């Protein structure tokens, strides 16, 4: 997945920490690239990219994002006062595709950004810089089911740290 400019490693790390808060695992950026994932017993593994990180998290502790099987919505938009952090979008989308149950294709749109993944289970989500604003002032999640629950979870992850609770 392409870098998103200066400060990308630190910004993505903040979101990874937020997503792993209840998973009894820790992850930190690996100096040579990727992530170092550790469990409470001190065992660790190097994950070269976000997709590998979330695959390892799922194997060690289960999903960190679980779509609501009772939620039939396929598209859900959450308006917001400002565009969400693109780093949060990248981290959350990789987590949703790799750490949760197989949900098929997933597209996340926000002001100026679009991420799509799931067509090929071995490939990373593809980040697109959108020419038009596909979700004016907010976030839009498109999934085969559970879009409302997924969008609500993404909005919590994208919220400023003091508002995320």
N, C-alpha and C positions, 0 to 999 in steps of 0.2 A: 504494500500500500504506500502510495507516495507521501512524502513528508508534507506538512501543511504550514511550512514557514518556521521562523525563529520561535523558540520556546515550545516547540511541538512535543518534545520528550517530557518536559515537566507538566504541560497541560494534559497530556494523555495519561500520565502517571496519576494525577489527581483523580481522574475519572475511574481509572482501574482500582485505586484504593477505595473509592466510594462504592463501586460495584462489589468488591470483595469483602466489604465490612462485616457481613454476617457469615462468611464462608469458611472461617478458621484457616485461611490461607493468606499469605502476603506475597506481593510481587513488587519488584523494584526494577528500574531500568538497568540493563546490563551494559557496562561501559563499552563493549565492542558492538553493541546493537542488540535489540531484542529485550527479553525480560528474564529475571531470575525469580522463579516461583518457589516458595517454601511453605511446608506445612508446619503444624505446631510441634512436631517431633524433630524439626530441624533438617529434615530431608529436603533437598532442593533439586530443581532441574532448570536447565537453560531452555527457553522458548525463543526461537529466532524472530518471531513476529506475533502480532496480536492474535491471529487465527490459531496458531500453535498454543499460545497462552490459554485461550478459552477452551480449546480441546483438552488440555491438561487439567484445567480447573474442573471441567465436567467429569473427567475420569476420577479425580481425587475427591470431589465433594458434591457432585451433582450440579444441576443447573442453577445459575444465579439469576436468570431471567426465564420465567415460565409463562407463556401465553395462557390466557384463560380459555379453556376448551369450551366453556359455556357462552363465550362472547362471539356471536356470529358476524360481527362487523368486519368488513374487508378493507375499508378506508376510514381513517379517523384523523381529523385535524384539530390541533390545539393552538388557538391564537395566543400570541405573546407580544409583549411590548418591544422586544428586540430579538434579533436573530440569535439562535443558540450557538454556542461555541462549536466550530466544526470539529475540533478534537473530540469533544464529547460525543458528537454524532458518529465519528469513525469508531471509537472504542465501543460505544453501546451497540452499534450495528454488528460489529464483529462478535460481541458477546451474545447478542440475540441469535445470530446464525449458528454459532458454535457451542454455546454453553447451555442452551435450552433444548427442548425436544425438537426434533426435525419439524420445521414449520414451513418448508418449501421456500418459495421466493419471498423476499422482503425488500421493500423500497422505502427509504426514509428521505423526505424532502424538507428542506428548510430554505430560508432566504439565501439564494445564491448557490445552494449545494444540493446534490442528489447522490445518494448511495444506493446501490442495488447489489443484491447477492442472493445466493441460493440456487441458481440454475445449475451450477457445477459445485457439488459439495466439497471439492478439494481446492477451490479457488477462493481468494479473498474478496470481500466486498469491493466493488468498483466505485470510486469516487469521481463524480462529474462536477465540474464547475458549470452551473446553469447560467444561460444568458438571461433568461427571464426569471422572475421571482415565482417559483412554483407553489410556494406556500406563504403568501404575504404575511409577514410578521409572526409566523408561528412554525409549527412542525406538523407534517403530514406523514402518517405511516400507512403503508399499503401491505397487507398480508392476506394469505388465504383465509384466515380467521383470527380473531383476537386482536384486531387492530386498535380498538379503543383501549384495552388493557395495556397493550404495548406502548401506545402513544402516551398514556398517563404515566407509565414507568419512565419513559424517556424524558418526559417533561420534568420529573423529579430529579433525574440525573443531571439534566441541563440547568437546573435552578442554581442560583448563586449558593455557595456553601452555607450561609446563614439561613437561607430560606428552605434548604433541602431537608433539614431536620434530621 
